[in-house]
Amino acid sequence: MEYINLVGSLAVLQFFFFGYMTGSARRKSGLKAPAVTGHPDFERMYRVQTNTLETIVAFLPALYISAQYWPPFIISLIGLVYIIGRFIYWRAYIASPEKRSLGFMLSMLPTLILLLLSVVGAFVQIFSA
């Protein structure tokens, strides 16, 4: 379970990092809170942070539930793909938002796989009893 806890913690740290980067973008742009529009650089970083929040809500439960039924090392590797995908998404979105697809897929696909593994694992557990 240590691998799962490490990957889960890294995902949350990544989210905090994106929050820090959003704050930095706000300061550099001069955009005052609570505004979230008005400067393209800030808006892109804000969208990275917001989209990461939207995905982590599904990723973390799927990570921890699937690890109850499948080998934690394999599940943690799938989780690492999510984290790498989020970094790719961040870099692409900042540079050119229309090129964010690879990073988006590399974070959504692992989440979907973990979710499906969670459901299959639960069904196997229920029906094997």
FILUMRO-172535 format. One record per residue (C-alpha): residue in one letter; z negated, x, y; residue number from 0. Coordinates in nm, 2 decimals. Last residue first. Layout:
BEGIN
PT  type       z       x       y  seq
PT     A       Z       X       Y  NUM
...
This chain:
BEGIN
PT  type       z       x       y  seq
PT     A    0.16   -1.82   -1.50  128
PT     S    0.52   -1.69   -1.51  127
PT     F    0.64   -1.98   -1.29  126
PT     I    0.41   -1.91   -0.99  125
PT     Q    0.45   -1.54   -1.00  124
PT     V    0.82   -1.55   -1.03  123
PT     F    0.84   -1.81   -0.75  122
PT     A    0.62   -1.59   -0.53  121
PT     G    0.83   -1.28   -0.60  120
PT     V    1.16   -1.46   -0.53  119
PT     V    1.02   -1.59   -0.20  118
PT     S    0.89   -1.25   -0.09  117
PT     L    1.21   -1.08   -0.21  116
PT     L    1.41   -1.32    0.01  115
PT     L    1.20   -1.25    0.31  114
PT     L    1.23   -0.87    0.25  113
PT     I    1.60   -0.90    0.22  112
PT     L    1.62   -1.12    0.54  111
PT     T    1.41   -0.86    0.73  110
PT     P    1.62   -0.58    0.60  109
PT     L    1.94   -0.76    0.72  108
PT     M    1.80   -0.84    1.06  107
PT     S    1.71   -0.48    1.16  106
PT     L    2.02   -0.30    1.05  105
PT     M    2.23   -0.60    1.16  104
PT     F    2.10   -0.57    1.52  103
PT     G    2.15   -0.20    1.52  102
PT     L    2.51   -0.23    1.41  101
PT     S    2.58   -0.52    1.65  100
PT     R    2.45   -0.35    1.97   99
PT     K    2.79   -0.24    2.09   98
PT     E    2.84   -0.54    2.34   97
PT     P    2.52   -0.43    2.52   96
PT     S    2.66   -0.09    2.63   95
PT     A    2.44    0.21    2.68   94
PT     I    2.10    0.03    2.69   93
PT     Y    2.20   -0.20    2.41   92
PT     A    2.33    0.08    2.19   91
PT     R    2.02    0.30    2.23   90
PT     W    1.78    0.00    2.17   89
PT     Y    1.98   -0.14    1.87   88
PT     I    1.99    0.21    1.71   87
PT     F    1.61    0.23    1.75   86
PT     R    1.57   -0.12    1.61   85
PT     G    1.79   -0.03    1.31   84
PT     I    1.58    0.27    1.24   83
PT     I    1.27    0.05    1.23   82
PT     Y    1.44   -0.21    1.01   81
PT     V    1.57    0.06    0.78   80
PT     L    1.22    0.19    0.75   79
PT     G    1.11   -0.15    0.62   78
PT     I    1.36   -0.13    0.33   77
PT     L    1.21    0.20    0.25   76
PT     S    0.86    0.05    0.27   75
PT     I    0.96   -0.22    0.02   74
PT     I    1.08    0.05   -0.22   73
PT     F    0.75    0.24   -0.19   72
PT     P    0.55   -0.08   -0.21   71
PT     P    0.70   -0.17   -0.56   70
PT     W    0.76   -0.55   -0.56   69
PT     Y    0.53   -0.86   -0.56   68
PT     Q    0.26   -0.80   -0.30   67
PT     A    0.49   -0.57   -0.10   66
PT     S    0.71   -0.88   -0.04   65
PT     I    0.43   -1.05    0.15   64
PT     Y    0.35   -0.75    0.37   63
PT     L    0.71   -0.68    0.47   62
PT     A    0.80   -1.05    0.51   61
PT     P    0.50   -1.10    0.73   60
PT     L    0.59   -0.80    0.95   59
PT     F    0.96   -0.87    0.98   58
PT     A    0.96   -1.24    1.09   57
PT     V    0.75   -1.19    1.40   56
PT     I    0.90   -0.85    1.44   55
PT     T    1.24   -1.00    1.51   54
PT     E    1.15   -1.20    1.82   53
PT     L    0.93   -0.92    1.96   52
PT     T    1.22   -0.68    1.91   51
PT     N    1.45   -0.92    2.09   50
PT     T    1.21   -0.93    2.38   49
PT     Q    1.17   -0.56    2.40   48
PT     V    1.55   -0.50    2.38   47
PT     R    1.61   -0.78    2.63   46
PT     Y    1.37   -0.62    2.87   45
PT     M    1.55   -0.29    2.84   44
PT     R    1.88   -0.45    2.92   43
PT     E    1.74   -0.65    3.21   42
PT     F    1.57   -0.34    3.36   41
PT     D    1.90   -0.15    3.36   40
PT     P    2.09   -0.45    3.50   39
PT     H    1.86   -0.52    3.79   38
PT     G    1.80   -0.87    3.92   37
PT     T    1.64   -1.06    3.64   36
PT     V    1.30   -1.06    3.48   35
PT     A    1.10   -1.14    3.79   34
PT     P    0.72   -1.18    3.74   33
PT     A    0.68   -0.90    3.84   32
PT     K    0.86   -0.69    4.11   31
PT     L    1.19   -0.52    4.05   30
PT     G    1.18   -0.17    4.20   29
PT     S    1.44   -0.06    3.94   28
PT     K    1.25    0.26    3.84   27
PT     R    0.92    0.07    3.81   26
PT     R    1.08   -0.21    3.60   25
PT     A    1.26    0.04    3.38   24
PT     S    0.93    0.22    3.32   23
PT     G    0.76   -0.11    3.23   22
PT     T    1.04   -0.19    2.98   21
PT     M    1.01    0.16    2.83   20
PT     Y    0.64    0.10    2.78   19
PT     G    0.71   -0.23    2.61   18
PT     F    0.97   -0.06    2.39   17
PT     F    0.71    0.20    2.29   16
PT     F    0.46   -0.08    2.22   15
PT     F    0.73   -0.24    1.99   14
PT     Q    0.78    0.09    1.82   13
PT     L    0.41    0.12    1.77   12
PT     V    0.41   -0.22    1.60   11
PT     A    0.70   -0.11    1.37   10
PT     L    0.52    0.22    1.30    9
PT     S    0.20    0.03    1.20    8
PT     G    0.40   -0.19    0.96    7
PT     V    0.57    0.12    0.81    6
PT     L    0.24    0.30    0.77    5
PT     N    0.07    0.00    0.62    4
PT     I    0.35   -0.05    0.37    3
PT     Y    0.34    0.32    0.27    2
PT     E   -0.04    0.30    0.23    1
PT     M    0.00    0.00    0.00    0
